[in-house]
């Protein structure tokens, strides 16, 4: 259902107070005007704190700097007269007891009149006492068709044409931005050279990064890591490589659905986050990192609104990778959290989206503690596959040492006995191997020489691996995976068993 369809339905159903969450004030007001025309050509009255009501000469300036007086206009008009009253930034006044009380009184009156109040704001801020009378509706980011129309309008204004391929590339790059941001960045590009150039796509990408940062929920994460940077995990890498072209039009013509995502469960420091970055780089897709903790706000409806905003933004930018790190910490023990059900509602919204999404958003979620995950998260249909990432075998440790040493000593790799290093670090994760090399480099640097095998072995002897400090957790994870609850990320994980007595 589109915004116009949903808004018109609310108008016909006599919903008195509607809260539209969007930063695109101009665009949403145009959409509301179209909806008003569709339901009986109702007049639209627009108010803001500085100017009062502006677009009707009979009430010009009415309610100026007086939000309580602004709420009197719906009652001043005849009972049978229809109207939609747009109140800009009105969320700032909802905490005022007189405004709150007036809105609740109006909600009763407007149920029987063809009048509706629409609060337009870029953020959700609804006091608890108004939560029962206000209906929140999301205003989506512009569609591909809307973006293309705007880009073509700007091109026509400078008498320029773009080849279809370049136009489509520019439009796809701009997905996820508001129409105002798209206008701004393209106008800036035109001002520099008099027309749009192929390299202006980088300006659009930078604007997109800025826009995502401003949500304070998602991060636009630069992905430079490659599949070859992952040591071991051959089953997982094979699975990913087979799906490298699954977002192409050729895959759609073949009948393939979009890949849904992966849940990577395992021990800390074994390459789960690295895998998320490598997927984005290998598939040439933008990587969005979601910190689920940022979804939760203190106001009524704020957490749910942020969740929907995140989903809408990810789908607008799609195809993309949505990386959710340590998802187990966000949703652990949701039934026992004393937050009036907010966590459960956020989890419900998110899990339903995972199950029903049709958009090309590939979700990569990582978890260290599978016992903390709600059972619904592990049910088939949420993700394409659940992989267990265990401690690396000796062969995999050799690959990990080679990756890290090739990065810091690419020309002296032959000086290191990689087989011995892997043999002497039986319980080490990938992250612990990396830290061992860094510590060895400190030893060599402090003595004005290059670091050696002995330095690496000495630093390894000083590190107590997580496999020893978190023995019970790792044993549980291995037994859980061995019971067929997850697919092994490594070809050797099925036979590799940690010996905690070594």
Secondary structure, DSSP 8 states (H G I E B T S, - for coil): --HHHHHHHHHHTT--EEEEE-S-HHHHHHHHHHHHHHTT---EEEEETTTEE-S-GGGTTTTTT-HHHHTTHHHHS-TT--EEEEEETGGGGTTSHHHHHHHHHHHHHHTTTTEEEEEEESS--B-GGGTTTEEEEE-----HHHHHHHHHHHHHHTT----HHHHHHHHHHHTTS-HHHHHHHHHHHHHHHSS--GGGHHHHHHHHHHHHHHTSSEEEE-----GGGS-S-HHHHHHHHHTTTTTSHHHHHHT-----EEEEEE-TTSSHHHHHHHHHHHHT-EEEEE-GGGG--SSBTHHHHHHHHHHHHHHHH-SEEEEETTHHHHHTTGGG--STTHHHHHHHHHHHHHHH--SSEEEEEEES-GGGS-HHHHSTTSSSEEEEE----HHHHHHHHHHHHHHH-TTSGGGS-HHHHHHT-TT--HHHHHHHHHHHHHHHHHTTS---HHHHHHHHHT---HHHHTHHHHHHHHHHIIIIISEESSTTTTT----TT-
